Amino acid sequence: MPKSQRIEYPGAFYHVINRGRNKENIFHDKSDFQLFLEIIEKSHLKFGCVVHAYCLMDNHYHLLLETPLGNLSQVMHNIGSLYVQKYNRLKGCDGSLFKSRYKAILVDKDSYLLDLSRYIHRNPLSITKKLEDYPWSSYRSYLGLSKTPSWLDKQQTLKILCAEKELMRFVDFVTSDRPQDKQLYEGRKVLPSILGSKCFKNKISKK
């Protein structure tokens, strides 16, 4: 079966997801997580990509990624291939690490940026009660508990909350239970290629 064509254009936003082959771990220790983040930084410097939220779990990762230059395929090929090469060399293995090619959902940032940031940051709730205790997501950077890397943009997300107490609102938004959570990907056996309003989808089809 031929690979589906990626929708790419300057300024596009994506929810990028990938998982380990056979549900196996892709991160085993602190050095693996750090290596992946270092590769994101190199990709940012080389291809100009910007991350608005991320979460690295043991066997999968989520990125809310912006491509100002419209080069998603280059960015993700660089991140994926570099990580697999270095992982295999360090672990003394070979072959594929990921289940398949990454999934990239084109996102209408005006409608879904905030909800996806919440969705991504809440991933560790399956293993921790306090999101701020989980070290491998951007949530701690949003809270000012860890240094914000140059490739992470918090401002667009916080500005949507548009208030003097934007950080407090962000914490409340991420940590409180919301019925809308179930609507984001609920009931979908296959994740959509585009997440957005009808107007957004029409605009993309014209592109």
C-alpha positions in Angstrom: 0.0 0.0 0.0 1.5 3.4 -0.9 2.2 5.9 1.8 -0.4 8.7 2.2 0.8 12.1 1.2 1.6 14.5 4.0 -0.1 17.9 3.9 2.7 20.4 4.3 2.7 24.2 4.1 4.5 27.0 5.9 3.1 27.7 9.3 1.3 24.4 9.7 0.6 22.8 13.1 0.6 19.0 13.7 0.0 16.6 16.5 2.7 14.1 15.9 2.6 10.6 17.5 4.7 7.5 17.3 5.0 4.3 19.3 7.4 1.5 19.8 7.3 -1.6 17.8 5.1 -4.3 19.4 4.3 -1.8 22.2 7.9 -2.0 23.3 9.7 0.8 25.1 11.5 3.4 23.0 12.9 5.2 26.1 14.5 3.1 28.8 16.4 5.5 31.0 17.2 9.2 31.6 19.8 9.3 28.8 17.3 8.1 26.2 14.8 10.8 27.0 17.6 13.4 27.0 18.9 12.2 23.7 15.5 12.6 22.0 15.2 16.1 23.4 18.7 17.0 22.1 17.7 15.7 18.7 14.6 17.9 18.7 16.9 20.9 19.5 19.2 20.0 16.5 16.2 19.7 14.2 14.9 23.1 15.4 18.3 24.7 14.6 18.5 22.9 11.2 14.9 23.1 10.0 13.3 25.9 12.0 10.6 23.7 13.6 8.9 24.8 16.8 7.4 22.6 19.6 4.4 24.0 21.5 3.9 20.9 23.8 5.5 17.5 24.1 5.3 14.4 26.3 7.7 11.5 26.1 6.4 8.3 27.6 8.2 5.0 27.9 6.8 3.5 24.7 5.5 6.5 22.7 5.7 10.2 22.3 3.5 13.2 21.5 4.7 16.5 19.8 2.6 19.5 19.1 4.8 20.7 16.3 4.8 23.9 14.1 6.7 24.0 10.8 7.2 27.7 9.8 9.0 26.5 6.7 6.5 23.8 5.7 8.9 20.9 6.0 7.3 18.4 8.3 8.8 15.4 6.4 12.3 16.7 6.7 11.9 17.5 10.4 10.4 14.1 11.4 12.8 12.1 9.2 15.7 13.9 10.9 14.3 13.3 14.4 13.3 9.6 13.8 16.3 8.5 11.9 18.8 10.2 14.2 17.2 8.8 17.3 17.1 5.2 15.9 20.7 5.4 14.7 22.0 6.6 18.1 19.7 4.3 20.1 20.8 1.2 18.2 24.5 2.2 18.5 24.2 2.8 22.3 22.1 -0.4 22.9 24.0 -2.6 20.6 21.0 -3.5 18.4 19.8 -2.9 14.9 16.6 -2.7 12.9 13.5 -0.7 13.4 12.5 0.8 16.7 9.1 2.3 16.0 5.8 0.6 15.2 5.5 2.4 11.8 5.9 5.8 10.2 4.9 8.6 12.6 1.3 9.8 12.6 0.9 13.5 11.9 -2.5 15.1 12.4 -2.8 18.5 10.8 -4.3 20.8 13.4 -6.4 23.9 13.2 -4.5 25.9 15.9 -7.3 28.4 16.4 -9.7 25.7 17.4 -7.5 22.9 18.9 -4.1 24.3 20.1 -5.3 24.6 23.7 -7.1 21.3 23.9 -4.2 19.4 22.4 -1.8 21.0 24.8 -4.0 19.8 27.6 -4.4 16.3 26.1 -0.6 15.9 25.6 0.3 17.2 29.1 -2.2 14.9 30.8 -0.6 11.8 29.4 1.4 11.0 32.5 -1.7 10.8 34.7 -1.6 7.1 34.1 1.6 6.8 36.1 1.7 9.9 38.4 -0.9 11.9 40.4 1.0 15.2 40.0 1.8 16.3 36.4 4.4 18.6 37.7 6.4 15.7 39.0 6.8 14.1 35.5 10.1 15.3 34.1 9.7 14.3 30.4 6.9 16.7 29.2 6.8 20.5 28.6 4.4 21.0 31.5 7.2 21.8 34.0 8.6 24.4 31.6 5.1 26.0 31.3 5.1 26.2 35.1 8.6 27.6 35.3 9.8 24.6 37.2 12.4 23.8 34.6 14.3 25.7 32.0 12.4 26.4 28.8 14.4 25.1 25.8 14.8 27.5 22.8 12.6 25.2 20.6 9.6 25.3 22.9 7.0 28.1 22.4 4.7 28.5 25.4 3.4 32.0 24.5 0.9 31.1 21.9 -0.8 28.6 24.2 -0.8 30.9 27.2 -2.1 33.9 25.1 -5.2 32.0 24.2 -6.1 32.1 27.9 -5.5 35.9 27.6 -5.5 37.0 31.2 -3.1 38.5 33.7 -3.3 35.2 35.6 -2.7 33.1 32.4 -0.4 30.6 34.1 -2.9 29.9 36.9 -5.6 29.5 34.3 -3.3 27.1 32.3 -2.7 24.9 35.4 -6.4 24.8 36.2 -7.2 24.1 32.6 -4.8 21.2 32.3 -5.4 19.6 35.7 -9.2 19.8 36.0 -11.6 17.2 34.5 -13.4 18.3 31.4 -16.1 16.5 29.4 -14.5 17.8 26.2 -11.5 15.4 26.7 -13.6 12.5 25.4 -14.5 14.3 22.2 -11.0 14.9 20.9 -10.4 11.4 19.6 -13.3 9.5 21.1 -14.7 6.6 19.1 -12.0 6.8 16.3 -10.3 3.6 15.5 -8.2 5.5 13.0 -6.9 8.9 13.9 -7.9 11.7 11.6 -5.5 13.3 9.1 -6.9 16.8 9.9 -8.3 18.1 13.2 -10.2 21.3 12.7 -13.4 23.1 11.7 -15.2 22.7 8.4 -13.9 26.1 7.4 -10.3 25.0 8.2 -10.7 21.7 6.2 -12.1 23.6 3.2 -9.1 26.0 3.3 -6.7 23.1 3.5 -8.4 21.3 0.5 -7.9 24.5 -1.5 -4.2 24.5 -0.7 
